[in-house]
Amino acid sequence: QVQLVESGGGLVQAGGSLRLSCAASAASGRTFSSYIMNWFRQAPGKEREFVAYILTGGTTNYADSVKGRFTISRDNAKNTAYLQMNNLKPEDTAVYFCNANVYWGQGTQVTVSS
């Protein structure tokens, strides 16, 4: 069992920045560093969509809609993944979830005003 807790969401004006954190309590016998970490988001009335992932070795990938504006990273010593979001747009408004394997956090709300 892995517990994921997101934080860092909030209300920001368009063009602003936020950094989301995802703190993980790793299952016994498996370390945080062994998990691929993902960020997803879900806007009202829409399906959950992929935002970014970071592999165990640090390779990253992003949805086209956030490429160049968002940066995913991880600190294995702190069992934490991050999502740095810059130049935010109103269409980035959503609940953001982190994911590892079959485990999901509860989500953190990001609202971008125009």
Secondary structure, DSSP 4 states (H G I P E B T S, - for coil): --EEEEE--EEEETT--EEEEEEEEPPTTS-GGGS-EEEEEE-TTS--EEEEEE-TTS-EEE-TTTTTTEEEEEEGGGTEEEEEE-S--GGG-EEEEEEETTEE---EEEEEE-
